[in-house]
């Protein structure tokens, strides 16, 4: 069964958004520090670093050697 263009575009958008949904806790921590003056603990720093490395690694290693057409199909 052949997918239509809107169906392929929707699945591609969902894949891309799934990577970046992991950044929500990072944005929350940064907003707490910037807007509410909260102190950043060591464990929060470790967690933020893990999130950044995880999102970067997922994007870097999953896209290596693949094209967008490979991801959608």
Secondary structure, 3 states (H helix, E strand, C coil): CCCCHHHHHHHHHHHHHHHHHHHHHHHHHHHHHHHHCCCCCHHHHHHHHHHHHHHHHHHHHHCCCCCHHHHHC
